[in-house]
Amino acid sequence: MFCQGNQSAETVLMLQEAFKEEALSRTQVYEWYSHFKGGEMSCEDQPRSGRPLTCRNDENLDKVCNAINADHHRTNDEIFEITSLS
């Protein structure tokens, strides 16, 4: 789809002509264009800031479930205090 020598604006027009209403937005095309132009060849998501996926694991789930099962009337704050999770 991306031919050598095409600028991102030309690519947007080609995509709109080929895919009509289902074409990527101009913003998405420009992002992908700069992504690949910069040498990145992966289509995978890049790591993002925020809570790591490792915070949700079987051990932590068991702690929370046990705290809830011991007393269904506990508040979230009480469960967080008991399990030492934030």
PDB file of N, CA, C and O in Angstrom, chain B, residues numbered from 101:
ATOM      1  N   MET B 101       0.825  -1.190   0.000  1.00  0.00           N
ATOM      2  CA  MET B 101       0.000   0.000   0.000  1.00  0.00           C
ATOM      3  C   MET B 101       0.868   1.252   0.000  1.00  0.00           C
ATOM      4  O   MET B 101       0.543   2.226  -0.679  1.00  0.00           O
ATOM      5  N   PHE B 102       1.988   1.240   0.765  1.00  0.00           N
ATOM      6  CA  PHE B 102       2.861   2.399   0.813  1.00  0.00           C
ATOM      7  C   PHE B 102       3.926   2.239  -0.262  1.00  0.00           C
ATOM      8  O   PHE B 102       4.832   1.419  -0.116  1.00  0.00           O
ATOM      9  N   CYS B 103       3.830   2.997  -1.316  1.00  0.00           N
ATOM     10  CA  CYS B 103       4.778   2.932  -2.422  1.00  0.00           C
ATOM     11  C   CYS B 103       5.906   3.909  -2.171  1.00  0.00           C
ATOM     12  O   CYS B 103       5.713   4.953  -1.547  1.00  0.00           O
ATOM     13  N   GLN B 104       7.090   3.563  -2.664  1.00  0.00           N
ATOM     14  CA  GLN B 104       8.219   4.468  -2.507  1.00  0.00           C
ATOM     15  C   GLN B 104       7.916   5.794  -3.180  1.00  0.00           C
ATOM     16  O   GLN B 104       7.334   5.837  -4.264  1.00  0.00           O
ATOM     17  N   GLY B 105       8.318   6.873  -2.526  1.00  0.00           N
ATOM     18  CA  GLY B 105       8.142   8.188  -3.113  1.00  0.00           C
ATOM     19  C   GLY B 105       6.822   8.849  -2.756  1.00  0.00           C
ATOM     20  O   GLY B 105       6.681  10.060  -2.927  1.00  0.00           O
ATOM     21  N   ASN B 106       5.850   8.086  -2.265  1.00  0.00           N
ATOM     22  CA  ASN B 106       4.566   8.694  -1.882  1.00  0.00           C
ATOM     23  C   ASN B 106       4.711   9.433  -0.569  1.00  0.00           C
ATOM     24  O   ASN B 106       5.358   8.947   0.358  1.00  0.00           O
ATOM     25  N   GLN B 107       4.126  10.576  -0.494  1.00  0.00           N
ATOM     26  CA  GLN B 107       4.064  11.316   0.749  1.00  0.00           C
ATOM     27  C   GLN B 107       2.834  10.859   1.512  1.00  0.00           C
ATOM     28  O   GLN B 107       1.936  10.244   0.938  1.00  0.00           O
ATOM     29  N   SER B 108       2.790  11.153   2.789  1.00  0.00           N
ATOM     30  CA  SER B 108       1.671  10.700   3.610  1.00  0.00           C
ATOM     31  C   SER B 108       0.344  11.270   3.125  1.00  0.00           C
ATOM     32  O   SER B 108      -0.678  10.588   3.208  1.00  0.00           O
ATOM     33  N   ALA B 109       0.333  12.490   2.626  1.00  0.00           N
ATOM     34  CA  ALA B 109      -0.915  13.081   2.123  1.00  0.00           C
ATOM     35  C   ALA B 109      -1.429  12.323   0.910  1.00  0.00           C
ATOM     36  O   ALA B 109      -2.633  12.117   0.762  1.00  0.00           O
ATOM     37  N   GLU B 110      -0.508  11.906   0.036  1.00  0.00           N
ATOM     38  CA  GLU B 110      -0.911  11.118  -1.131  1.00  0.00           C
ATOM     39  C   GLU B 110      -1.433   9.756  -0.701  1.00  0.00           C
ATOM     40  O   GLU B 110      -2.365   9.221  -1.301  1.00  0.00           O
ATOM     41  N   THR B 111      -0.828   9.201   0.340  1.00  0.00           N
ATOM     42  CA  THR B 111      -1.253   7.907   0.864  1.00  0.00           C
ATOM     43  C   THR B 111      -2.671   7.999   1.415  1.00  0.00           C
ATOM     44  O   THR B 111      -3.480   7.093   1.216  1.00  0.00           O
ATOM     45  N   VAL B 112      -2.971   9.101   2.112  1.00  0.00           N
ATOM     46  CA  VAL B 112      -4.325   9.309   2.632  1.00  0.00           C
ATOM     47  C   VAL B 112      -5.336   9.284   1.487  1.00  0.00           C
ATOM     48  O   VAL B 112      -6.372   8.626   1.578  1.00  0.00           O
ATOM     49  N   LEU B 113      -5.029  10.003   0.415  1.00  0.00           N
ATOM     50  CA  LEU B 113      -5.935  10.045  -0.736  1.00  0.00           C
ATOM     51  C   LEU B 113      -6.111   8.675  -1.373  1.00  0.00           C
ATOM     52  O   LEU B 113      -7.222   8.303  -1.751  1.00  0.00           O
ATOM     53  N   MET B 114      -5.015   7.920  -1.494  1.00  0.00           N
ATOM     54  CA  MET B 114      -5.096   6.578  -2.074  1.00  0.00           C
ATOM     55  C   MET B 114      -5.974   5.665  -1.215  1.00  0.00           C
ATOM     56  O   MET B 114      -6.792   4.909  -1.739  1.00  0.00           O
ATOM     57  N   LEU B 115      -5.798   5.740   0.096  1.00  0.00           N
ATOM     58  CA  LEU B 115      -6.595   4.913   1.002  1.00  0.00           C
ATOM     59  C   LEU B 115      -8.070   5.299   0.952  1.00  0.00           C
ATOM     60  O   LEU B 115      -8.941   4.429   0.944  1.00  0.00           O
ATOM     61  N   GLN B 116      -8.351   6.604   0.919  1.00  0.00           N
ATOM     62  CA  GLN B 116      -9.741   7.064   0.848  1.00  0.00           C
ATOM     63  C   GLN B 116     -10.400   6.625  -0.450  1.00  0.00           C
ATOM     64  O   GLN B 116     -11.577   6.267  -0.466  1.00  0.00           O
ATOM     65  N   GLU B 117      -9.644   6.653  -1.530  1.00  0.00           N
ATOM     66  CA  GLU B 117     -10.184   6.225  -2.821  1.00  0.00           C
ATOM     67  C   GLU B 117     -10.448   4.722  -2.828  1.00  0.00           C
ATOM     68  O   GLU B 117     -11.457   4.267  -3.367  1.00  0.00           O
ATOM     69  N   ALA B 118      -9.545   3.955  -2.231  1.00  0.00           N
ATOM     70  CA  ALA B 118      -9.668   2.503  -2.249  1.00  0.00           C
ATOM     71  C   ALA B 118     -10.716   1.985  -1.253  1.00  0.00           C
ATOM     72  O   ALA B 118     -11.466   1.061  -1.566  1.00  0.00           O
ATOM     73  N   PHE B 119     -10.765   2.582  -0.054  1.00  0.00           N
ATOM     74  CA  PHE B 119     -11.603   2.031   1.012  1.00  0.00           C
ATOM     75  C   PHE B 119     -12.803   2.891   1.383  1.00  0.00           C
ATOM     76  O   PHE B 119     -13.582   2.514   2.259  1.00  0.00           O
ATOM     77  N   LYS B 120     -12.963   4.023   0.741  1.00  0.00           N
ATOM     78  CA  LYS B 120     -14.107   4.928   0.973  1.00  0.00           C
ATOM     79  C   LYS B 120     -14.274   5.236   2.458  1.00  0.00           C
ATOM     80  O   LYS B 120     -13.339   5.710   3.103  1.00  0.00           O
ATOM     81  N   GLU B 121     -15.460   4.968   3.003  1.00  0.00           N
ATOM     82  CA  GLU B 121     -15.767   5.317   4.398  1.00  0.00           C
ATOM     83  C   GLU B 121     -14.975   4.484   5.403  1.00  0.00           C
ATOM     84  O   GLU B 121     -14.838   4.883   6.560  1.00  0.00           O
ATOM     85  N   GLU B 122     -14.458   3.345   4.983  1.00  0.00           N
ATOM     86  CA  GLU B 122     -13.759   2.458   5.909  1.00  0.00           C
ATOM     87  C   GLU B 122     -12.258   2.727   5.948  1.00  0.00           C
ATOM     88  O   GLU B 122     -11.518   1.986   6.595  1.00  0.00           O
ATOM     89  N   ALA B 123     -11.804   3.763   5.273  1.00  0.00           N
ATOM     90  CA  ALA B 123     -10.372   4.100   5.254  1.00  0.00           C
ATOM     91  C   ALA B 123      -9.936   4.626   6.618  1.00  0.00           C
ATOM     92  O   ALA B 123     -10.739   5.161   7.383  1.00  0.00           O
ATOM     93  N   LEU B 124      -8.668   4.467   6.900  1.00  0.00           N
ATOM     94  CA  LEU B 124      -8.112   5.033   8.116  1.00  0.00           C
ATOM     95  C   LEU B 124      -8.269   6.551   8.088  1.00  0.00           C
ATOM     96  O   LEU B 124      -8.315   7.159   7.019  1.00  0.00           O
ATOM     97  N   SER B 125      -8.350   7.145   9.256  1.00  0.00           N
ATOM     98  CA  SER B 125      -8.430   8.603   9.320  1.00  0.00           C
ATOM     99  C   SER B 125      -7.079   9.205   8.935  1.00  0.00           C
ATOM    100  O   SER B 125      -6.054   8.524   8.946  1.00  0.00           O
ATOM    101  N   ARG B 126      -7.100  10.475   8.598  1.00  0.00           N
ATOM    102  CA  ARG B 126      -5.863  11.171   8.228  1.00  0.00           C
ATOM    103  C   ARG B 126      -4.849  11.076   9.369  1.00  0.00           C
ATOM    104  O   ARG B 126      -3.665  10.839   9.131  1.00  0.00           O
ATOM    105  N   THR B 127      -5.310  11.260  10.599  1.00  0.00           N
ATOM    106  CA  THR B 127      -4.413  11.201  11.755  1.00  0.00           C
ATOM    107  C   THR B 127      -3.764   9.833  11.872  1.00  0.00           C
ATOM    108  O   THR B 127      -2.559   9.730  12.100  1.00  0.00           O
ATOM    109  N   GLN B 128      -4.561   8.783  11.718  1.00  0.00           N
ATOM    110  CA  GLN B 128      -4.017   7.431  11.819  1.00  0.00           C
ATOM    111  C   GLN B 128      -2.990   7.166  10.731  1.00  0.00           C
ATOM    112  O   GLN B 128      -1.952   6.556  10.989  1.00  0.00           O
ATOM    113  N   VAL B 129      -3.273   7.621   9.517  1.00  0.00           N
ATOM    114  CA  VAL B 129      -2.325   7.426   8.418  1.00  0.00           C
ATOM    115  C   VAL B 129      -1.025   8.150   8.712  1.00  0.00           C
ATOM    116  O   VAL B 129       0.049   7.585   8.506  1.00  0.00           O
ATOM    117  N   TYR B 130      -1.093   9.389   9.190  1.00  0.00           N
ATOM    118  CA  TYR B 130       0.122  10.144   9.493  1.00  0.00           C
ATOM    119  C   TYR B 130       0.922   9.471  10.607  1.00  0.00           C
ATOM    120  O   TYR B 130       2.152   9.440  10.556  1.00  0.00           O
ATOM    121  N   GLU B 131       0.232   8.932  11.611  1.00  0.00           N
ATOM    122  CA  GLU B 131       0.936   8.242  12.695  1.00  0.00           C
ATOM    123  C   GLU B 131       1.656   7.004  12.173  1.00  0.00           C
ATOM    124  O   GLU B 131       2.828   6.789  12.482  1.00  0.00           O
ATOM    125  N   TRP B 132       0.954   6.187  11.380  1.00  0.00           N
ATOM    126  CA  TRP B 132       1.573   4.983  10.818  1.00  0.00           C
ATOM    127  C   TRP B 132       2.704   5.353   9.874  1.00  0.00           C
ATOM    128  O   TRP B 132       3.749   4.702   9.873  1.00  0.00           O
ATOM    129  N   TYR B 133       2.509   6.380   9.079  1.00  0.00           N
ATOM    130  CA  TYR B 133       3.526   6.810   8.125  1.00  0.00           C
ATOM    131  C   TYR B 133       4.811   7.185   8.862  1.00  0.00           C
ATOM    132  O   TYR B 133       5.894   6.744   8.478  1.00  0.00           O
ATOM    133  N   SER B 134       4.700   7.995   9.916  1.00  0.00           N
ATOM    134  CA  SER B 134       5.888   8.402  10.662  1.00  0.00           C
ATOM    135  C   SER B 134       6.494   7.221  11.408  1.00  0.00           C
ATOM    136  O   SER B 134       7.712   7.138  11.569  1.00  0.00           O
ATOM    137  N   HIS B 135       5.648   6.317  11.859  1.00  0.00           N
ATOM    138  CA  HIS B 135       6.092   5.110  12.564  1.00  0.00           C
ATOM    139  C   HIS B 135       7.026   4.299  11.656  1.00  0.00           C
ATOM    140  O   HIS B 135       8.135   3.953  12.062  1.00  0.00           O
ATOM    141  N   PHE B 136       6.584   3.999  10.443  1.00  0.00           N
ATOM    142  CA  PHE B 136       7.375   3.193   9.525  1.00  0.00           C
ATOM    143  C   PHE B 136       8.533   3.981   8.919  1.00  0.00           C
ATOM    144  O   PHE B 136       9.600   3.419   8.670  1.00  0.00           O
ATOM    145  N   LYS B 137       8.335   5.263   8.684  1.00  0.00           N
ATOM    146  CA  LYS B 137       9.403   6.093   8.127  1.00  0.00           C
ATOM    147  C   LYS B 137      10.573   6.174   9.101  1.00  0.00           C
ATOM    148  O   LYS B 137      11.728   6.281   8.689  1.00  0.00           O
ATOM    149  N   GLY B 138      10.267   6.124  10.394  1.00  0.00           N
ATOM    150  CA  GLY B 138      11.299   6.165  11.420  1.00  0.00           C
ATOM    151  C   GLY B 138      12.042   4.850  11.582  1.00  0.00           C
ATOM    152  O   GLY B 138      12.933   4.750  12.425  1.00  0.00           O
ATOM    153  N   GLY B 139      11.695   3.842  10.796  1.00  0.00           N
ATOM    154  CA  GLY B 139      12.413   2.577  10.831  1.00  0.00           C
ATOM    155  C   GLY B 139      11.751   1.491  11.650  1.00  0.00           C
ATOM    156  O   GLY B 139      12.221   0.353  11.653  1.00  0.00           O
ATOM    157  N   GLU B 140      10.688   1.806  12.333  1.00  0.00           N
ATOM    158  CA  GLU B 140       9.981   0.801  13.128  1.00  0.00           C
ATOM    159  C   GLU B 140       9.190  -0.092  12.192  1.00  0.00           C
ATOM    160  O   GLU B 140       8.384   0.400  11.403  1.00  0.00           O
ATOM    161  N   MET B 141       9.408  -1.395  12.269  1.00  0.00           N
ATOM    162  CA  MET B 141       8.735  -2.311  11.363  1.00  0.00           C
ATOM    163  C   MET B 141       7.695  -3.188  12.057  1.00  0.00           C
ATOM    164  O   MET B 141       7.022  -3.992  11.412  1.00  0.00           O
ATOM    165  N   SER B 142       7.570  -3.030  13.351  1.00  0.00           N
ATOM    166  CA  SER B 142       6.619  -3.841  14.105  1.00  0.00           C
ATOM    167  C   SER B 142       5.261  -3.159  14.168  1.00  0.00           C
ATOM    168  O   SER B 142       5.174  -1.939  14.308  1.00  0.00           O
ATOM    169  N   CYS B 143       4.215  -3.945  14.067  1.00  0.00           N
ATOM    170  CA  CYS B 143       2.850  -3.428  14.216  1.00  0.00           C
ATOM    171  C   CYS B 143       2.337  -3.637  15.641  1.00  0.00           C
ATOM    172  O   CYS B 143       1.205  -3.272  15.958  1.00  0.00           O
ATOM    173  N   GLU B 144       3.168  -4.221  16.491  1.00  0.00           N
ATOM    174  CA  GLU B 144       2.773  -4.501  17.868  1.00  0.00           C
ATOM    175  C   GLU B 144       2.706  -3.216  18.678  1.00  0.00           C
ATOM    176  O   GLU B 144       3.414  -2.252  18.388  1.00  0.00           O
ATOM    177  N   ASP B 145       1.851  -3.208  19.694  1.00  0.00           N
ATOM    178  CA  ASP B 145       1.760  -2.070  20.597  1.00  0.00           C
ATOM    179  C   ASP B 145       3.062  -1.927  21.374  1.00  0.00           C
ATOM    180  O   ASP B 145       3.694  -2.920  21.738  1.00  0.00           O
ATOM    181  N   GLN B 146       3.450  -0.699  21.619  1.00  0.00           N
ATOM    182  CA  GLN B 146       4.628  -0.418  22.409  1.00  0.00           C
ATOM    183  C   GLN B 146       4.232  -0.370  23.881  1.00  0.00           C
ATOM    184  O   GLN B 146       3.082  -0.071  24.203  1.00  0.00           O
ATOM    185  N   PRO B 147       5.176  -0.664  24.780  1.00  0.00           N
ATOM    186  CA  PRO B 147       4.862  -0.585  26.211  1.00  0.00           C
ATOM    187  C   PRO B 147       4.387   0.812  26.583  1.00  0.00           C
ATOM    188  O   PRO B 147       4.860   1.805  26.031  1.00  0.00           O
ATOM    189  N   ARG B 148       3.461   0.882  27.510  1.00  0.00           N
ATOM    190  CA  ARG B 148       2.912   2.166  27.950  1.00  0.00           C
ATOM    191  C   ARG B 148       3.180   2.354  29.431  1.00  0.00           C
ATOM    192  O   ARG B 148       3.391   1.392  30.170  1.00  0.00           O
ATOM    193  N   SER B 149       3.167   3.595  29.843  1.00  0.00           N
ATOM    194  CA  SER B 149       3.330   3.860  31.258  1.00  0.00           C
ATOM    195  C   SER B 149       2.043   3.490  31.975  1.00  0.00           C
ATOM    196  O   SER B 149       0.985   3.377  31.355  1.00  0.00           O
ATOM    197  N   GLY B 150       2.137   3.307  33.260  1.00  0.00           N
ATOM    198  CA  GLY B 150       0.959   2.944  34.029  1.00  0.00           C
ATOM    199  C   GLY B 150       1.210   1.685  34.831  1.00  0.00           C
ATOM    200  O   GLY B 150       2.355   1.270  35.013  1.00  0.00           O
ATOM    201  N   ARG B 151       0.157   1.090  35.300  1.00  0.00           N
ATOM    202  CA  ARG B 151       0.258  -0.078  36.145  1.00  0.00           C
ATOM    203  C   ARG B 151       0.770  -1.269  35.333  1.00  0.00           C
ATOM    204  O   ARG B 151       0.235  -1.565  34.264  1.00  0.00           O
ATOM    205  N   PRO B 152       1.792  -1.947  35.827  1.00  0.00           N
ATOM    206  CA  PRO B 152       2.304  -3.114  35.100  1.00  0.00           C
ATOM    207  C   PRO B 152       1.321  -4.269  35.157  1.00  0.00           C
ATOM    208  O   PRO B 152       0.559  -4.400  36.115  1.00  0.00           O
ATOM    209  N   LEU B 153       1.340  -5.092  34.143  1.00  0.00           N
ATOM    210  CA  LEU B 153       0.427  -6.229  34.089  1.00  0.00           C
ATOM    211  C   LEU B 153       0.708  -7.248  35.173  1.00  0.00           C
ATOM    212  O   LEU B 153      -0.166  -8.044  35.514  1.00  0.00           O
ATOM    213  N   THR B 154       1.912  -7.237  35.720  1.00  0.00           N
ATOM    214  CA  THR B 154       2.284  -8.223  36.724  1.00  0.00           C
ATOM    215  C   THR B 154       1.576  -8.006  38.048  1.00  0.00           C
ATOM    216  O   THR B 154       1.627  -8.885  38.908  1.00  0.00           O
ATOM    217  N   CYS B 155       0.914  -6.868  38.250  1.00  0.00           N
ATOM    218  CA  CYS B 155       0.241  -6.635  39.529  1.00  0.00           C
ATOM    219  C   CYS B 155      -1.010  -7.506  39.652  1.00  0.00           C
ATOM    220  O   CYS B 155      -1.501  -7.735  40.757  1.00  0.00           O
ATOM    221  N   ARG B 156      -1.526  -7.990  38.519  1.00  0.00           N
ATOM    222  CA  ARG B 156      -2.683  -8.877  38.566  1.00  0.00           C
ATOM    223  C   ARG B 156      -2.196 -10.291  38.291  1.00  0.00           C
ATOM    224  O   ARG B 156      -1.969 -10.687  37.147  1.00  0.00           O
ATOM    225  N   ASN B 157      -2.044 -11.036  39.377  1.00  0.00           N
ATOM    226  CA  ASN B 157      -1.581 -12.412  39.251  1.00  0.00           C
ATOM    227  C   ASN B 157      -2.394 -13.303  40.180  1.00  0.00           C
ATOM    228  O   ASN B 157      -3.198 -12.815  40.974  1.00  0.00           O
ATOM    229  N   ASP B 158      -2.186 -14.581  40.080  1.00  0.00           N
ATOM    230  CA  ASP B 158      -2.978 -15.530  40.866  1.00  0.00           C
ATOM    231  C   ASP B 158      -2.823 -15.313  42.368  1.00  0.00           C
ATOM    232  O   ASP B 158      -3.791 -15.440  43.118  1.00  0.00           O
ATOM    233  N   GLU B 159      -1.623 -14.991  42.803  1.00  0.00           N
ATOM    234  CA  GLU B 159      -1.387 -14.779  44.229  1.00  0.00           C
ATOM    235  C   GLU B 159      -2.203 -13.590  44.746  1.00  0.00           C
ATOM    236  O   GLU B 159      -2.848 -13.689  45.789  1.00  0.00           O
ATOM    237  N   ASN B 160      -2.178 -12.485  44.030  1.00  0.00           N
ATOM    238  CA  ASN B 160      -2.934 -11.300  44.447  1.00  0.00           C
ATOM    239  C   ASN B 160      -4.436 -11.550  44.378  1.00  0.00           C
ATOM    240  O   ASN B 160      -5.183 -11.100  45.247  1.00  0.00           O
ATOM    241  N   LEU B 161      -4.882 -12.270  43.341  1.00  0.00           N
ATOM    242  CA  LEU B 161      -6.312 -12.591  43.237  1.00  0.00           C
ATOM    243  C   LEU B 161      -6.754 -13.465  44.396  1.00  0.00           C
ATOM    244  O   LEU B 161      -7.843 -13.273  44.937  1.00  0.00           O
ATOM    245  N   ASP B 162      -5.920 -14.425  44.783  1.00  0.00           N
ATOM    246  CA  ASP B 162      -6.256 -15.291  45.922  1.00  0.00           C
ATOM    247  C   ASP B 162      -6.357 -14.484  47.212  1.00  0.00           C
ATOM    248  O   ASP B 162      -7.260 -14.711  48.017  1.00  0.00           O
ATOM    249  N   LYS B 163      -5.426 -13.534  47.414  1.00  0.00           N
ATOM    250  CA  LYS B 163      -5.468 -12.693  48.615  1.00  0.00           C
ATOM    251  C   LYS B 163      -6.792 -11.932  48.701  1.00  0.00           C
ATOM    252  O   LYS B 163      -7.437 -11.899  49.749  1.00  0.00           O
ATOM    253  N   VAL B 164      -7.180 -11.325  47.589  1.00  0.00           N
ATOM    254  CA  VAL B 164      -8.403 -10.525  47.576  1.00  0.00           C
ATOM    255  C   VAL B 164      -9.625 -11.426  47.769  1.00  0.00           C
ATOM    256  O   VAL B 164     -10.514 -11.097  48.554  1.00  0.00           O
ATOM    257  N   CYS B 165      -9.676 -12.544  47.071  1.00  0.00           N
ATOM    258  CA  CYS B 165     -10.822 -13.460  47.201  1.00  0.00           C
ATOM    259  C   CYS B 165     -10.955 -13.973  48.626  1.00  0.00           C
ATOM    260  O   CYS B 165     -12.062 -14.044  49.159  1.00  0.00           O
ATOM    261  N   ASN B 166      -9.833 -14.331  49.250  1.00  0.00           N
ATOM    262  CA  ASN B 166      -9.871 -14.822  50.632  1.00  0.00           C
ATOM    263  C   ASN B 166     -10.366 -13.747  51.588  1.00  0.00           C
ATOM    264  O   ASN B 166     -11.140 -14.032  52.502  1.00  0.00           O
ATOM    265  N   ALA B 167      -9.922 -12.509  51.380  1.00  0.00           N
ATOM    266  CA  ALA B 167     -10.360 -11.403  52.240  1.00  0.00           C
ATOM    267  C   ALA B 167     -11.856 -11.158  52.071  1.00  0.00           C
ATOM    268  O   ALA B 167     -12.551 -10.887  53.050  1.00  0.00           O
ATOM    269  N   ILE B 168     -12.351 -11.247  50.860  1.00  0.00           N
ATOM    270  CA  ILE B 168     -13.780 -11.032  50.604  1.00  0.00           C
ATOM    271  C   ILE B 168     -14.600 -12.175  51.180  1.00  0.00           C
ATOM    272  O   ILE B 168     -15.636 -11.953  51.805  1.00  0.00           O
ATOM    273  N   ASN B 169     -14.131 -13.401  50.966  1.00  0.00           N
ATOM    274  CA  ASN B 169     -14.871 -14.564  51.463  1.00  0.00           C
ATOM    275  C   ASN B 169     -14.901 -14.626  52.985  1.00  0.00           C
ATOM    276  O   ASN B 169     -15.855 -15.157  53.554  1.00  0.00           O
ATOM    277  N   ALA B 170     -13.894 -14.102  53.652  1.00  0.00           N
ATOM    278  CA  ALA B 170     -13.861 -14.103  55.110  1.00  0.00           C
ATOM    279  C   ALA B 170     -14.935 -13.186  55.682  1.00  0.00           C
ATOM    280  O   ALA B 170     -15.505 -13.481  56.733  1.00  0.00           O
ATOM    281  N   ASP B 171     -15.217 -12.074  55.000  1.00  0.00           N
ATOM    282  CA  ASP B 171     -16.249 -11.149  55.464  1.00  0.00           C
ATOM    283  C   ASP B 171     -16.733 -10.337  54.266  1.00  0.00           C
ATOM    284  O   ASP B 171     -16.025  -9.456  53.778  1.00  0.00           O
ATOM    285  N   HIS B 172     -17.935 -10.637  53.798  1.00  0.00           N
ATOM    286  CA  HIS B 172     -18.497  -9.983  52.610  1.00  0.00           C
ATOM    287  C   HIS B 172     -18.849  -8.510  52.834  1.00  0.00           C
ATOM    288  O   HIS B 172     -19.162  -7.792  51.884  1.00  0.00           O
ATOM    289  N   HIS B 173     -18.796  -8.069  54.082  1.00  0.00           N
ATOM    290  CA  HIS B 173     -19.174  -6.688  54.385  1.00  0.00           C
ATOM    291  C   HIS B 173     -17.977  -5.748  54.442  1.00  0.00           C
ATOM    292  O   HIS B 173     -18.138  -4.571  54.765  1.00  0.00           O
ATOM    293  N   ARG B 174     -16.792  -6.238  54.139  1.00  0.00           N
ATOM    294  CA  ARG B 174     -15.599  -5.393  54.162  1.00  0.00           C
ATOM    295  C   ARG B 174     -15.647  -4.394  53.016  1.00  0.00           C
ATOM    296  O   ARG B 174     -16.160  -4.677  51.934  1.00  0.00           O
ATOM    297  N   THR B 175     -15.097  -3.221  53.290  1.00  0.00           N
ATOM    298  CA  THR B 175     -15.004  -2.194  52.244  1.00  0.00           C
ATOM    299  C   THR B 175     -13.740  -2.431  51.424  1.00  0.00           C
ATOM    300  O   THR B 175     -12.876  -3.220  51.808  1.00  0.00           O
ATOM    301  N   ASN B 176     -13.643  -1.746  50.302  1.00  0.00           N
ATOM    302  CA  ASN B 176     -12.438  -1.848  49.477  1.00  0.00           C
ATOM    303  C   ASN B 176     -11.210  -1.439  50.267  1.00  0.00           C
ATOM    304  O   ASN B 176     -10.175  -2.099  50.185  1.00  0.00           O
ATOM    305  N   ASP B 177     -11.308  -0.367  51.026  1.00  0.00           N
ATOM    306  CA  ASP B 177     -10.170   0.094  51.820  1.00  0.00           C
ATOM    307  C   ASP B 177      -9.716  -0.970  52.810  1.00  0.00           C
ATOM    308  O   ASP B 177      -8.516  -1.178  52.992  1.00  0.00           O
ATOM    309  N   GLU B 178     -10.658  -1.639  53.444  1.00  0.00           N
ATOM    310  CA  GLU B 178     -10.307  -2.704  54.394  1.00  0.00           C
ATOM    311  C   GLU B 178      -9.621  -3.868  53.680  1.00  0.00           C
ATOM    312  O   GLU B 178      -8.660  -4.440  54.195  1.00  0.00           O
ATOM    313  N   ILE B 179     -10.114  -4.211  52.507  1.00  0.00           N
ATOM    314  CA  ILE B 179      -9.508  -5.310  51.741  1.00  0.00           C
ATOM    315  C   ILE B 179      -8.098  -4.930  51.308  1.00  0.00           C
ATOM    316  O   ILE B 179      -7.187  -5.755  51.381  1.00  0.00           O
ATOM    317  N   PHE B 180      -7.904  -3.691  50.858  1.00  0.00           N
ATOM    318  CA  PHE B 180      -6.575  -3.251  50.450  1.00  0.00           C
ATOM    319  C   PHE B 180      -5.609  -3.270  51.632  1.00  0.00           C
ATOM    320  O   PHE B 180      -4.438  -3.619  51.482  1.00  0.00           O
ATOM    321  N   GLU B 181      -6.114  -2.888  52.817  1.00  0.00           N
ATOM    322  CA  GLU B 181      -5.266  -2.880  54.016  1.00  0.00           C
ATOM    323  C   GLU B 181      -4.890  -4.296  54.414  1.00  0.00           C
ATOM    324  O   GLU B 181      -3.737  -4.553  54.761  1.00  0.00           O
ATOM    325  N   ILE B 182      -5.839  -5.216  54.371  1.00  0.00           N
ATOM    326  CA  ILE B 182      -5.587  -6.607  54.755  1.00  0.00           C
ATOM    327  C   ILE B 182      -4.617  -7.275  53.785  1.00  0.00           C
ATOM    328  O   ILE B 182      -3.723  -8.007  54.209  1.00  0.00           O
ATOM    329  N   THR B 183      -4.783  -7.030  52.498  1.00  0.00           N
ATOM    330  CA  THR B 183      -3.978  -7.720  51.482  1.00  0.00           C
ATOM    331  C   THR B 183      -2.671  -7.009  51.175  1.00  0.00           C
ATOM    332  O   THR B 183      -1.826  -7.558  50.469  1.00  0.00           O
ATOM    333  N   SER B 184      -2.489  -5.812  51.683  1.00  0.00           N
ATOM    334  CA  SER B 184      -1.303  -4.982  51.391  1.00  0.00           C
ATOM    335  C   SER B 184      -1.172  -4.659  49.915  1.00  0.00           C
ATOM    336  O   SER B 184      -0.065  -4.487  49.405  1.00  0.00           O
ATOM    337  N   LEU B 185      -2.304  -4.578  49.228  1.00  0.00           N
ATOM    338  CA  LEU B 185      -2.321  -4.191  47.816  1.00  0.00           C
ATOM    339  C   LEU B 185      -2.887  -2.790  47.704  1.00  0.00           C
ATOM    340  O   LEU B 185      -3.680  -2.366  48.544  1.00  0.00           O
ATOM    341  N   SER B 186      -2.486  -2.082  46.683  1.00  0.00           N
ATOM    342  CA  SER B 186      -3.027  -0.739  46.490  1.00  0.00           C
ATOM    343  C   SER B 186      -3.921  -0.686  45.292  1.00  0.00           C
ATOM    344  O   SER B 186      -4.468   0.371  44.975  1.00  0.00           O
TER     345      SER B 186
END
